[in-house]
């Protein structure tokens, strides 16, 4: 058997670099606009907090870009800022995609149902279409 036909045993999905750049740009833009336009302490405080939040998300995306990893044993998800949570396949009740219309846009999220907890990952988290990720996870989980 050639290396090209070997079965896939592990897959991972990560935030796209362009999303990281967009968040960093938003943080810088908020900081600049706040510095230029803030006329009082409340506006300055809110602007600084918004810029700091955007910068925090960008930093997290740089330091921990992988949001989901799946292998033959189960899935590992990002938990909190930089923690990881591994869920064995025997504890996963269902993997599906939830699609809803919100604000005139169709949005999809990958759902990993653990019974007592539901883990949601968007296309922004995965860097891929949730339908494609669900199909790849199902194939890895079932071997079909």
N, C-alpha and C positions, 0 to 999 in steps of 0.2 A: 504494500500500500504506500502510495506516495505521500509526502508531507501535505500536499494540497488537498488530499481527500480525508485527512484526519478529522475526526469529529471535534467540534468546538466544545470546549469544556468550561470556558469562562468568558463573560462579556461585561463591558462597563459602559456607562453613559455619563457624560460630563457637560458642564455649562460651556457654551460656545464662547470662544475668545471675543467675538464681536459684542456679546452681551456684557462681558467684563469691561470692555472699553467703553460701552455706552454708560454703564454705571459710574465708572471713573470720571467720564466727561460730565455727567450730570452732577456729580459731587463738586467738581471744580467750577462748573457753571453756577451752581447754587451759592457757592462760597463767594464768587466774584460779584454776582448780582446782589447778594446780601451786603457785601462790603460797600458797594457803590450806592445802593438805594435805601439802606436801612436808616430811618430817621429817628427811631426811638429804641429803647432797650428791649421791648417785647418783640418787635420785628427782627431785631438783630439776633435775639435768642432763638426765635423760631427758625430763622434762616440758617443759623449755625447748627442747630439740632438736625435740620433736614439734610444739610450738607454732610454732617458727620454720619448720619444713618446711611446715606448713599455710599459714602466712602467705606463704611463698615461692610456693606454688602459686597462691594468691589474687592476689598481686601480678602474677605472670606472666599470669594470666587477664585482668587489667585492662589490662595493657600490650600484650599480644599475644593478643587474643581469637580471631582468625581462625586456624583450624587447617588448612583446606583451601580452595584456590581451583582451579577448573577452567575452562579456556577452550578454544578451538579448537586451540591449540598443544600443550596438555598440562595437567599438574596441578602445583600448588605446595603444598608441605607445610611445616608448622612443623618445624624441626630444632633440637634442643637447646632452650635457654631462649628464644631470640628469633631464631634463624637461620631461613633459608628454603632449601628445596631444590626446584628445578624439574625435573620429569621430562617429557620430550617424549613424545607419544603413541607414537612409533615404538619407544620404550624400555619401554613398559608392555606386559607380556605378558598380564596378566589383571586384571580388576576384578571382585571377587565379595564376597559376604557370608558370613562364617563364623559359624554359630550353634551354640552349645554349651550344655549344661546344667551349671551349676556351683553347688554348694551349694544345690540345689533351685530355682535361678533360671535362666531361659533368657536367655542373653546373646549379643548379635550384635556383630560388628565388621566394618567395611569393610576389605577387604584390597586393596591396590594392589601387585601383584606386578611387580617390576622385573627378575625373573630372578635377579640376585645379591643382591637385598634385598627384604624383604617389609615393607610399611608398613601398620600396623594403626591404625584410628581407631574409637573406640567412639561410642555415642550421646552420651555425656557430652562427648567432644571435638567432636562435630559439631553438637550442639544439634538433631539430627534423627535419625529412624530410618535406620540404615545401608542398609536395603533401598531407601528412597526416594532416598538419596544415590547409591547404585549405579545406579539407574535413570536419574537425571538425568545422571550422568556418562557413562553409556553412550550416552544420547541425544545429548549434546553431542559426544562422541567420534565417533560414527558418523553423526550427522545423522538418525537414525531413532528 
